[in-house]
Amino acid sequence: MRKLLLKLNFAAIFISLFTLRSCNKSKSNDASNSAVTVEKHNGNEVFSKIMTVANISMNADGKTADVMFLQNAQVFKVENETMLAILKDAYTKKTNVSVSFDPFEAVVVDVVLANAVETAGLNRQILNSEVGKTLNYSDIDFSTIDKAEGLSVINTTSGTLTNVIPDMATAQLMFNYITTQCCVTGAPYSVNCISFKYARDGCYARAHVMCRTLNNKYNYATHKIFSFANSGSDRLSVKANKWGGCCVTWWYHVAPLVNIKTPSGTMAYVFDPSMFNQPVLLSTWLHAQESPSCSSTPHVSMISLQPTTAYSPASYSGTSFDTDPFYYDSNSTLLSYHNRTTCP
């Protein structure tokens, strides 16, 4: 009985980490590390999340900055000097912060240092990038990038999984099933619905559960393909035509990569229902993140091919990755974003 009570208490503590933050609670006493609605900013929903500063890029005025966090794919503007000072200090000391942000205007609304309980939820195993493959964008040969053999992506997920999907029709059937798990459909969901309709963030969680479906339900091998805009003023810029046509800007993005047998040979395809209605070649996926109508500097800096266990970046350089082996963060993120939309 004592063991049972301990387990129930632990479960209650864990659930409390991901509950909605009420507007009258202070951040320092809230143990949530998932994105939640907390208030309004210029009519938009504001989210709150425990995060680690990945990089701070000062703007030409010397007073405002673009700030990137490891636990969020968006790039945020910070104009308040006090908040910027807190973020700079956290970046230098490698401490975590509780950040409230408006995702639609991509601005930080408030920031305080995270407490020990909040920080504990961010501790995950680090996966060294040496097990993967990283390429600077300038070094990519787009005449061969889509060929699976050239990427060396075959036979690295698991010996029990089938490495190559036999044809595009089979791949499309799997893609269609995954799409039915979108929160907008109302269909029966296998675990949690997948927040494809909220493309501003959560790609890491979507990719993680998509890989689980492809591995466990269909028995096909997967990888993760990460794209980064982590050099100079580079930005990943996407026109969210599926969700209203607004612009979405990221500093990184990730999706499952699979091998599909085609008349041209075994090719590398990406599953990304937040952007497309079918599997697309890796080159197509990368080019779609360089929309000139959404950024003055739309450019992919580098890509990183990682095993399925890689979850989100553990460094701005993309040289190490967090993992989420028990899907705690994945499920929390999907739950937080399940009824959100990309365009306001």
C-alpha positions in Angstrom: 0.0 0.0 0.0 2.8 2.4 0.8 4.4 1.8 -2.6 1.1 2.3 -4.3 0.6 5.7 -2.5 4.1 6.7 -3.5 3.3 5.9 -7.1 0.0 7.8 -7.0 1.7 10.8 -5.4 4.4 10.7 -8.1 1.7 10.5 -10.8 -0.1 13.5 -9.3 3.1 15.5 -9.2 3.9 14.6 -12.8 0.4 15.6 -14.0 0.7 18.9 -12.1 3.7 19.7 -14.2 1.6 20.0 -17.3 -1.6 21.6 -16.1 -2.9 25.0 -17.3 -1.4 28.0 -15.6 -4.2 30.2 -14.2 -3.9 33.9 -14.6 -3.7 34.6 -10.9 -0.7 32.3 -10.2 2.8 33.6 -10.1 5.3 31.9 -12.5 7.8 31.1 -9.8 5.2 28.8 -8.1 4.0 27.0 -11.2 5.6 23.7 -12.1 4.4 23.6 -15.7 7.0 23.2 -18.5 4.5 22.8 -21.3 3.2 25.7 -23.4 -0.1 27.0 -22.0 -2.4 29.9 -22.4 -2.0 32.5 -19.7 -3.5 35.8 -20.9 -3.9 38.0 -23.9 -1.4 40.3 -25.6 -2.8 42.7 -28.2 -5.7 40.3 -28.6 -3.5 37.2 -29.0 -3.2 34.2 -26.8 0.0 34.2 -24.7 1.8 31.0 -23.9 4.1 30.1 -21.0 7.0 27.6 -21.1 10.1 26.7 -19.2 13.0 27.0 -21.7 16.7 27.3 -22.2 18.2 30.2 -24.1 19.9 28.8 -27.2 21.2 32.1 -28.7 20.7 35.9 -28.5 21.3 38.0 -31.6 21.4 41.7 -31.0 19.8 43.9 -33.6 21.4 46.9 -35.2 19.9 49.3 -32.7 21.9 47.6 -29.9 18.9 47.5 -27.6 16.6 44.8 -29.0 17.4 41.3 -29.9 16.2 38.1 -31.6 16.2 35.3 -29.0 16.1 31.5 -29.7 15.2 28.8 -27.2 16.1 25.1 -27.3 12.5 24.1 -26.5 10.8 26.2 -29.1 11.4 26.4 -32.8 10.3 30.1 -33.1 12.5 33.1 -33.1 11.3 35.8 -30.7 11.8 39.5 -30.5 12.8 41.0 -27.1 12.5 44.8 -26.8 12.3 45.2 -23.0 15.8 45.9 -21.5 15.0 44.2 -18.2 13.8 41.0 -19.9 16.8 41.0 -22.2 19.2 41.4 -19.2 17.5 38.3 -17.6 17.8 36.3 -20.8 21.5 37.3 -21.3 22.3 36.3 -17.7 20.5 33.0 -18.2 22.4 32.4 -21.4 25.7 33.1 -19.8 25.0 31.0 -16.7 23.1 28.2 -18.6 20.1 28.6 -16.3 16.5 28.0 -17.4 13.8 30.7 -17.6 10.0 30.8 -17.5 9.0 32.6 -20.6 5.6 34.1 -21.5 5.4 34.8 -25.3 2.9 35.8 -28.0 3.5 33.3 -30.8 1.6 35.3 -33.3 3.7 38.4 -33.0 6.7 36.3 -32.0 7.6 38.5 -29.0 8.5 37.7 -25.4 5.9 39.2 -23.1 7.5 38.3 -19.7 10.4 36.3 -18.4 11.6 35.2 -14.9 14.2 32.7 -13.7 12.8 29.1 -13.5 12.8 27.5 -10.1 14.3 24.0 -9.3 11.0 22.2 -9.7 10.3 23.7 -13.1 13.9 23.1 -14.3 13.7 19.4 -13.3 11.2 18.8 -16.1 13.8 19.7 -18.7 16.4 17.1 -17.8 16.6 14.6 -20.5 19.3 12.3 -21.9 21.6 14.0 -24.4 22.3 12.3 -27.7 25.7 13.1 -29.2 25.5 14.1 -32.9 28.3 11.8 -33.7 25.7 9.1 -34.3 24.1 11.2 -37.0 25.3 13.2 -40.0 25.5 17.0 -40.3 25.9 19.0 -43.6 26.4 22.7 -44.1 23.8 23.9 -46.6 26.4 25.2 -48.9 28.0 21.7 -49.1 24.8 20.0 -50.1 24.7 18.5 -53.6 21.1 18.8 -54.6 21.5 16.5 -57.5 22.1 13.6 -55.0 20.5 14.8 -51.7 17.3 12.9 -52.4 19.0 9.6 -52.9 18.9 7.5 -49.8 22.1 5.7 -50.4 24.0 8.9 -50.8 22.6 10.1 -47.4 23.6 6.8 -45.8 20.2 6.6 -44.1 19.5 2.9 -44.7 19.7 0.3 -41.9 20.3 2.5 -38.9 17.0 2.6 -37.0 16.5 -1.0 -35.9 17.3 -4.4 -37.3 13.7 -5.5 -36.7 12.2 -2.8 -38.9 11.8 -2.7 -42.7 14.2 -0.2 -44.1 12.5 0.7 -47.4 8.8 1.4 -48.0 8.0 -0.6 -51.2 6.2 2.1 -53.2 4.6 5.6 -53.0 1.1 4.2 -52.7 2.0 2.4 -49.4 3.8 5.6 -48.2 0.7 7.7 -49.0 -1.6 5.3 -47.1 0.6 5.7 -44.0 0.8 9.5 -44.5 -3.0 9.6 -44.8 -3.5 7.7 -41.6 -1.1 10.0 -39.7 -3.0 13.0 -41.1 -6.2 11.6 -39.6 -4.6 12.0 -36.2 -4.6 15.8 -36.7 -6.4 17.5 -33.9 -8.7 19.3 -36.4 -10.3 16.0 -37.8 -12.0 14.8 -34.6 -11.2 11.2 -35.6 -10.3 8.5 -33.0 -6.8 9.2 -32.0 -4.2 6.5 -31.2 -2.8 8.4 -28.2 -3.0 12.2 -28.4 -4.1 14.1 -31.4 -1.2 15.6 -33.3 -1.1 19.4 -33.6 -0.4 19.7 -37.3 -2.7 22.7 -37.5 -0.4 24.7 -35.1 2.8 24.9 -37.2 4.5 27.7 -35.2 6.0 25.2 -32.8 5.8 21.6 -31.7 7.5 20.1 -34.7 9.8 18.0 -32.4 6.7 16.4 -30.7 4.9 15.8 -33.9 8.0 14.2 -35.5 8.5 12.0 -32.4 5.0 10.5 -32.4 4.9 10.2 -36.2 8.0 8.1 -36.0 6.4 6.0 -33.3 3.5 5.3 -35.6 5.7 4.4 -38.6 7.9 2.2 -36.4 5.3 0.5 -34.2 2.1 0.4 -36.3 3.7 -0.1 -39.7 7.1 -1.6 -38.9 9.0 0.8 -41.1 12.3 2.4 -40.2 12.6 6.2 -39.7 15.1 8.9 -39.1 14.8 12.5 -38.0 15.9 15.3 -40.4 16.6 18.6 -38.7 17.0 21.9 -40.6 18.7 24.8 -38.9 18.9 28.5 -39.4 21.7 29.1 -37.0 24.2 31.2 -38.9 24.1 35.0 -39.0 20.6 36.3 -39.9 19.4 33.1 -41.5 15.8 32.2 -40.9 13.6 29.2 -41.8 10.6 30.9 -43.4 7.4 29.2 -44.4 4.2 30.3 -45.9 1.5 28.4 -44.0 -0.8 27.9 -46.9 -2.5 24.9 -45.3 -3.6 26.9 -42.3 -4.5 30.4 -43.6 -1.5 31.7 -45.5 0.3 33.5 -42.7 4.1 33.5 -42.4 5.9 31.2 -39.9 9.5 31.7 -39.0 11.7 29.1 -37.2 15.4 28.7 -36.2 15.0 24.9 -36.6 12.5 22.4 -37.8 12.3 18.6 -37.7 10.3 15.9 -39.3 10.5 12.1 -40.0 12.6 10.9 -42.9 11.9 7.6 -44.6 13.2 5.6 -47.6 10.7 4.9 -50.4 11.4 2.7 -53.4 10.7 4.6 -56.7 11.4 4.0 -60.4 14.4 6.2 -59.9 15.7 4.2 -57.0 15.4 4.4 -53.2 14.7 8.0 -52.3 14.7 10.1 -49.1 11.2 11.4 -48.4 9.9 13.6 -45.5 6.6 13.1 -43.7 5.4 16.6 -42.7 1.6 17.1 -42.6 2.0 20.5 -41.1 3.4 21.7 -44.5 2.3 19.2 -47.1 -0.5 16.8 -48.1 1.8 14.0 -49.1 5.4 12.7 -48.6 7.9 15.0 -50.3 11.4 14.7 -51.3 14.0 16.0 -48.9 15.0 18.7 -51.3 11.4 19.9 -51.7 11.0 20.0 -47.9 14.2 22.1 -47.5 13.4 24.6 -50.3 9.9 25.1 -48.8 11.6 26.6 -45.7 13.1 29.4 -47.7 10.1 31.5 -48.6 11.2 35.0 -49.7 7.8 36.5 -48.9 8.2 35.7 -45.2 11.7 36.8 -44.4 14.4 39.1 -45.8 17.0 36.4 -45.1 15.2 33.0 -45.8 18.0 30.5 -45.7 18.7 27.0 -44.3 22.2 27.1 -42.6 22.7 23.4 -42.1 20.8 20.1 -41.9 21.4 17.2 -39.5 20.3 13.6 -40.1 19.7 11.9 -36.7 18.3 8.6 -35.4 14.7 8.5 -34.4 15.6 8.9 -30.7 16.8 12.5 -31.3 14.0 14.8 -30.0 15.0 18.5 -30.0 18.3 20.4 -30.2 20.4 20.5 -27.0 22.7 23.2 -28.5 22.3 26.1 -30.9 25.0 24.6 -33.1 22.9 21.5 -33.6 25.8 19.3 -32.4 23.8 17.5 -29.7 20.2 16.6 -29.1 17.8 15.9 -26.3 15.8 12.7 -26.2 12.3 11.9 -25.0 12.2 8.1 -24.6 9.0 8.0 -22.6 7.1 10.6 -24.6 6.6 12.9 -21.6 7.5 16.1 -23.3 5.9 14.9 -26.6 2.5 14.2 -25.0 2.6 17.4 -22.9 3.4 19.5 -26.0 0.7 17.9 -28.1 -1.9 18.4 -25.3 -0.9 22.1 -24.9 -1.2 22.8 -28.6 -4.1 20.5 -29.5 -6.7 23.3 -30.1 -4.3 26.0 -31.3 -4.2 27.3 -34.9 -1.2 28.6 -36.9 -2.8 31.8 -38.2 -4.7 34.2 -35.8 
